[in-house]
Amino acid sequence: MKEGRPNVVDLIKGERIQLIINTPHGQDTFFDEKAIRRAAVTQRIPTITTIAAARAAAEGIAATQRRQITVNALQELRREPVAAH
């Protein structure tokens, strides 16, 4: 945002962005992060704010393109293995 125009908010408003991955770091990013998030919400653009979530989204997109989607209950994914006695 501080680097001039056009900036990311301009691109969001111009409907040129479909997904935002924004992993801000430090206090200097607060103004930019707020402006980006506000524009994304207004334009209904999904926003990812962590590297882990970005990785999961990329894996999901790749699986969709390969048509290899599986659905699991969250409880199954988090289930503790039963210890054998």
Backbone bond lengths (Angstrom), bond angles and torsions (degrees), N, CA, C in turn:
res aa  C-N    CA-C-N  psi(-1)  N-CA   C-N-CA  omega(-1)  CA-C   N-CA-C  phi
1 M - - - 1.439 - - 1.531 110.59 -
2 K 1.302 116.29 -41.32 1.467 120.24 -176.90 1.525 112.46 -73.64
3 E 1.329 116.31 -13.37 1.459 120.05 -175.82 1.518 113.28 -86.74
4 G 1.323 118.19 1.76 1.458 120.67 177.34 1.511 113.07 108.26
5 R 1.327 114.61 -168.56 1.458 121.18 -175.06 1.518 110.09 -119.73
6 P 1.295 120.14 152.09 1.455 125.16 -2.90 1.525 110.15 -72.95
7 N 1.326 115.17 146.36 1.457 121.00 178.71 1.522 109.22 -119.88
8 V 1.304 116.25 -176.00 1.457 120.38 -175.13 1.532 111.99 -61.70
9 V 1.326 118.38 -36.47 1.463 120.45 178.68 1.525 110.42 -65.48
10 D 1.315 117.13 -38.39 1.466 120.28 175.83 1.531 110.60 -61.16
11 L 1.327 116.68 -42.41 1.460 120.76 179.46 1.530 111.53 -66.55
12 I 1.325 116.22 -38.17 1.473 120.03 177.22 1.525 109.72 -62.87
13 K 1.319 116.38 -48.90 1.469 120.43 -179.45 1.518 111.97 -65.73
14 G 1.322 117.59 -28.74 1.460 121.77 178.38 1.516 113.05 -83.87
15 E 1.342 116.36 8.99 1.467 122.85 177.44 1.525 112.45 57.71
16 R 1.325 115.93 39.30 1.463 120.54 179.59 1.523 111.85 -104.62
17 I 1.337 116.42 -0.60 1.461 121.36 -178.35 1.520 108.79 -124.43
18 Q 1.336 117.02 136.07 1.467 121.37 -179.03 1.519 113.01 -110.49
19 L 1.321 118.31 -20.16 1.455 123.15 -179.35 1.519 107.96 -150.31
20 I 1.325 115.97 136.46 1.464 120.27 179.53 1.521 108.90 -114.78
21 I 1.318 115.89 129.70 1.459 122.19 169.40 1.518 105.50 -116.83
22 N 1.323 115.33 109.50 1.458 121.38 -175.30 1.522 108.13 -129.72
23 T 1.326 116.42 110.66 1.460 121.09 -179.60 1.526 108.57 -115.49
24 P 1.325 116.43 78.52 1.461 120.09 -175.82 1.529 111.90 -65.37
25 H 1.328 114.23 150.67 1.460 120.10 179.82 1.524 108.70 -140.58
26 G 1.303 117.05 122.41 1.455 121.12 175.85 1.517 113.29 94.92
27 Q 1.309 115.15 167.27 1.462 122.44 -176.84 1.525 112.71 -72.33
28 D 1.307 118.39 -27.95 1.465 121.55 -177.16 1.525 112.42 -66.70
29 T 1.318 118.03 -14.03 1.456 121.45 -175.88 1.522 113.05 -91.68
30 F 1.335 118.76 -5.44 1.459 121.39 -173.08 1.530 112.65 -56.79
31 F 1.320 118.36 -49.00 1.469 121.50 -178.35 1.524 111.25 -61.49
32 D 1.340 116.34 -47.32 1.469 120.32 -179.86 1.519 111.24 -63.19
33 E 1.328 116.58 -44.61 1.461 120.79 -179.47 1.529 111.32 -59.49
34 K 1.305 116.24 -43.19 1.468 121.21 179.79 1.531 110.89 -63.76
35 A 1.320 117.51 -44.73 1.466 121.52 -179.50 1.531 110.99 -65.78
36 I 1.322 116.92 -41.34 1.462 120.93 179.51 1.521 110.08 -65.03
37 R 1.329 116.87 -46.74 1.460 120.71 -179.25 1.528 111.58 -62.43
38 R 1.321 116.88 -42.30 1.467 120.87 179.00 1.531 110.99 -61.65
39 A 1.321 116.97 -45.76 1.468 120.59 179.33 1.530 110.62 -65.34
40 A 1.324 117.18 -39.83 1.467 120.85 179.93 1.528 111.15 -63.55
41 V 1.313 117.17 -43.99 1.467 120.48 179.02 1.519 110.12 -63.60
42 T 1.310 116.88 -44.85 1.467 121.43 -179.81 1.525 111.19 -59.55
43 Q 1.327 116.48 -41.47 1.463 121.17 -177.83 1.533 112.82 -90.36
44 R 1.325 116.96 1.44 1.472 123.04 178.95 1.531 111.85 59.17
45 I 1.332 115.28 47.16 1.459 121.86 178.86 1.531 108.12 -104.39
46 P 1.336 117.18 126.32 1.462 119.07 178.85 1.529 110.74 -62.30
47 T 1.344 115.23 141.31 1.454 121.22 -177.97 1.521 109.73 -128.11
48 I 1.302 116.10 130.75 1.461 123.17 178.65 1.521 107.45 -112.73
49 T 1.335 116.66 134.73 1.462 119.39 -173.67 1.523 114.55 -120.72
50 T 1.333 118.41 5.76 1.465 120.28 176.39 1.530 109.83 -133.53
51 I 1.307 115.22 154.56 1.463 120.54 178.29 1.525 110.08 -65.00
52 A 1.336 117.54 -40.08 1.468 120.75 179.87 1.523 110.84 -60.80
53 A 1.323 116.88 -43.76 1.470 120.02 179.01 1.525 111.13 -67.81
54 A 1.318 117.65 -36.47 1.471 120.78 177.52 1.524 110.52 -64.04
55 R 1.327 116.38 -41.71 1.463 120.76 178.13 1.527 110.36 -63.06
56 A 1.337 117.20 -44.77 1.464 121.45 179.47 1.528 110.38 -62.87
57 A 1.325 117.41 -41.27 1.464 120.87 178.90 1.525 110.58 -64.35
58 A 1.331 117.07 -42.91 1.472 120.64 179.11 1.527 110.70 -62.72
59 E 1.329 116.72 -41.21 1.464 120.13 177.76 1.531 110.71 -64.45
60 G 1.328 116.71 -40.06 1.461 120.78 178.02 1.517 112.37 -65.38
61 I 1.311 116.60 -41.63 1.470 120.66 178.05 1.526 109.75 -63.80
62 A 1.334 116.71 -44.25 1.475 120.61 179.34 1.531 110.62 -62.60
63 A 1.323 117.56 -42.30 1.473 121.13 179.08 1.523 110.44 -63.66
64 T 1.316 116.75 -38.82 1.461 120.71 178.17 1.527 110.17 -63.21
65 Q 1.311 116.49 -42.81 1.460 119.99 179.60 1.527 111.95 -65.96
66 R 1.323 117.00 -31.63 1.469 121.18 177.26 1.530 111.51 -85.39
67 R 1.329 116.14 -4.67 1.469 122.71 -176.17 1.525 111.30 58.16
68 Q 1.313 115.57 42.79 1.459 122.07 179.70 1.525 110.33 -119.56
69 I 1.300 116.10 57.29 1.458 121.17 -177.93 1.523 109.36 -92.40
70 T 1.315 115.95 133.42 1.460 121.46 171.88 1.524 107.72 -125.18
71 V 1.313 115.49 150.44 1.458 120.82 179.61 1.518 107.78 -118.45
72 N 1.326 115.88 129.02 1.459 121.96 178.27 1.518 109.24 -129.56
73 A 1.312 115.71 146.04 1.462 119.71 173.91 1.523 108.26 -69.90
74 L 1.312 117.09 140.84 1.456 121.35 179.24 1.525 110.45 -56.10
75 Q 1.315 116.97 -37.49 1.457 121.00 179.78 1.534 111.07 -61.00
76 E 1.323 117.70 -35.16 1.460 120.90 177.93 1.526 111.47 -67.82
77 L 1.298 116.76 -37.87 1.462 120.45 -178.57 1.518 111.48 -70.12
78 R 1.329 117.37 -32.18 1.458 122.22 -175.96 1.531 113.28 -98.91
79 R 1.327 117.15 2.76 1.464 121.50 -176.38 1.520 110.24 -65.00
80 E 1.325 115.36 132.11 1.467 121.79 176.47 1.527 108.35 -76.62
81 P 1.321 118.12 137.91 1.462 119.33 175.97 1.522 110.18 -64.91
82 V 1.310 116.32 141.66 1.454 121.20 179.75 1.514 108.30 -80.72
83 A 1.332 116.22 126.02 1.462 120.97 179.96 1.521 110.19 -74.21
84 A 1.313 116.20 134.89 1.469 120.80 177.66 1.513 109.35 -78.59
85 H 1.333 116.56 137.91 1.464 121.05 179.57 1.488 110.33 -104.87
